[in-house]
Amino acid sequence: MAETALGRGGDVAGRFGADRSPVLPGEIVGVAQAVGTGLLPINGLRHPPAGRACGWYIWAGEELSSAADFFEPRHVEHLGPLSQWVRPYLELAPGWRFLIAPGYEDVWFDAGLLQGAQAGR
């Protein structure tokens, strides 16, 4: 499997034994403004989908802000250059997270991302 500039990419769900839940065309991803500025690492986490939002939130750097305008909604088709690095991770089901940087990849399941959805049932 060829290495990518960030992380390893490829069959992420298969390598980590994760369920697959691909993002569909037209779905919305939350992307922080700093993504694409060269700030690293790239982080992603997936909540359960709601409406047209697929549940993915992607940011760059060490800190996840709680500011209301930290994430911008983007159609998955409009991720631009970011797409080449994160697309393999976007097939991970809700509850999964990733952190990637040049030569580094961490992927893990975080059940806490699902708790709010289960409480609402």
Salt bridges, closest charged atoms under 4 A:
GLU3 OE2 - ARG8 NE 3.83
ASP11 OD1 - ARG20 NH1 2.82
GLU72 OE1 - ARG74 NH2 3.85
GLU91 OE2 - ARG20 NH1 2.69
GLU105 OE2 - ARG15 NH2 2.80
ASP110 OD2 - ARG97 NH1 3.08
